[in-house]
Amino acid sequence: MKVLVSAVSLAVLGLTGAALVSQPGYSQSDPEASRFMVQPEATIYRDAGYRGPAVFVGEEERDLGLNWRVNAIRVKSGRWQLCERTNFRGTCHIFDSSQSMLDTPFRGLVIQSMRPIGGGIGGGGGGMNDGGPSLRGLSSQYYAQPTQYGFRVRACAGISATASCAARNADTFCRQMGWNGAAWQTMETVNRVTYLSDVLCTRTGY
């Protein structure tokens, strides 16, 4: 359950957000910082030459449920890890550019999970899931622009962004960062993609 945030708390959030953005290396006009705002996107194909059935992926997918081998990948942005088993197990391959044919002709690769990792085109960071720049206190941590593996976290994946969906994803993000949930979050739309913003992770009161 979300708690109501007082005007004083909102003012604190505004001040901490301003302080965070003003920190060295975190300027919205900084080209390196702006790389975090590019959403990773890739499409995998059953047939070589980008033909046949295809699956678009814009986030971590632990179980693709494919019943065919992957013979091509088109990378629009990001650096991608493709693994032969679910939950990123087994033999994995990393791609940061499009490949019209994978492995030998008509053989392809067995792929059942894939995810973006840091360090590729449109990405950032070194692949560490550190959540991005933040301000930490004794019982909470504030993330102006939450990130995972170098990419900004979407408010809602694959569906229209709603407040309830953003709240659930903020809770999930905070738990991944070691907190119990999110007491506050907002949404920011950049180039028609809606991301989580101003997330306050806490141990209680979420």
N, C-alpha and C positions, 0 to 999 in steps of 0.2 A: 504494500500500500504506500502511495506517495504521500509525503508530508507537505503541508502548506509552508511556503517560504515567506518570511516576513519581508517588509520593505528594507529593513536593515540588512537582512541576509542577501537580498538582491543587490544592494549597494556594495556589499563586500564582494559578491561575485563579479560585479562590474569592475571593481578596483583590482581584484586579483587577475581578471582577464586582461585588463590594460597593462598590469605589471608584467604578465607573462609575455604578451605580444611585444613589449618594449625590451625584453631581454635580448642580448646579442645573439645573432643567429636565428631569430624567430621573427623576422619581419615579413609581413604579407607581400611586400614588394620584392623580397629577396627571391631570385630565380630558384635557388636551391630549396627554399621553404615551399615555394609554389608547386614543386614537384609532388608534394604530398597530396595535392588536391586532384591528381589524375587518378581516376578509378581504373584498376587493372581489368583488362578485357581480353579474352581469347576464345577462339572457336575451334573445336576439334572435329575432324571429318572421318567418315568410314573409309572413303576412297581417296587415293592420291590425286593431286591436282585440285584439292579443295572441292571435291564432288561427293555426291551421295548424301546419306543422312548426316546431320551435323548437330552439335550441341554447343550452345553459347554458354560461357562460364564467366561470371563477373565477381566471384568470391570463392572462398574455400568450399570445396565439395568433397566430403568424406566418403561418399558412396555414389558413384555415377550410375551404377546399375546398367552398364553397357553390355550388350550381347554381341558386340562386334569389335574387331580390332581397330585401333586408330592408325590411319595411314597418312594424315596430314594435320597440321595445326597452323592456324592463322593468328598471330599475336598482334593485337592492336596496341596494347600498352602493358607494361609490367614485365616481370620475370616469373616464369611458371615452373613449378615442380609437378611432374606427372608420375604417378606410381602405379605399379601393376596390381596392387591389392588395396582393399579399402583401408581407410584411416592412415594413409600414407605409409603403408608397409610394403615390403618386398623391394624389388629393383625400381629405382626412381630415375627419372631423366629431367634435366633442366633446360628450358628453352626461353630465350629472350628475343627471338625473331621468328618470323614465319618460315615454315618448312613445308614444301609441297609434297614431299615424300619422306616418310619415316621408315627406317630400317630398309629391308630389301623389298622390291616390288611385290605387291599382292600379299605380303606377309604382315606388315604393320607391327604395332605394339599393343600388348594387352594393358589397358589402362582402366583402373577402377576408382581412382581418386586423384584430385589435383588441387593445387592451391597457389596463390601468388606469394612470392618471397621477395625480400628487399633486394635492392641493388640493380634493378633492371630499368628499362626505359619507362619513364613515368612513375618510377618507384622512388625509393629513398631508403636511407638507413642501411643496415647490414643484415637484415633478416631477423633481428631480435624483436620479440613481441613485447616491447617495453611500454606501450601505450602512448608514446609521444611525450612532448614537453609538458610538464605539470608543476603544480605547487602542492607540497605535501605538508599536512599538519599532524597533530597527534592522533586524531580520530577521523580524518578525512583527507581526500586528495582530489584536486581540481584539474580537469583536462579541458583546455579550451578547444582543441581539435583532436579528439581521440584517434589514434592510429593503431593498426595491427600489421606487423611485418612491413612497415614502411608505407602503408596506404591508409587513407582516412576511412573510418568506419561508417558504413551507411546506416541511416536511421532505420530503414526497412529494406530488406533484400528481396528483389523480384516482385514487389507489389507497391501500390501507392502508399506513400508515407503517411502514417497516422500517429497521433499522440500516444495511443496505447501500444502500438508496435514499437515506437521509438523508446518508450519506457521499458519494454521488455528487453530490447537490445542493449539499452544502457545498463540494465541490471546484469545482463550476461557479460558485457564488457567489464564492469566493475568486479565481478566474481573472478574473471580471468586475470585481473590485476591484483587479486588477493583480498578484495574487500567483500562485504556482505551484499551490497546492492547500491543502487543509485538513488540519492535523495532529490536530485534535480538534473534535468537535461533540457536542452532545446534542440531545434533543428535548423540547419543552414543549407540552402539550395545553391549549388554552384554548377553552372552549365547544365541545368535541368536534372542534376543528380542531388538528392537530399542526404546530407550527412548528419551524424550526431555532433552536437556542439555544446560547450559549457556543461560538461558532465561532472557532477560532484559525487564521488564515491565515498561511502561511509560504512561504518561497522554497525550502526544502529540508526533507527529513524527513517528507513527507506520504505 
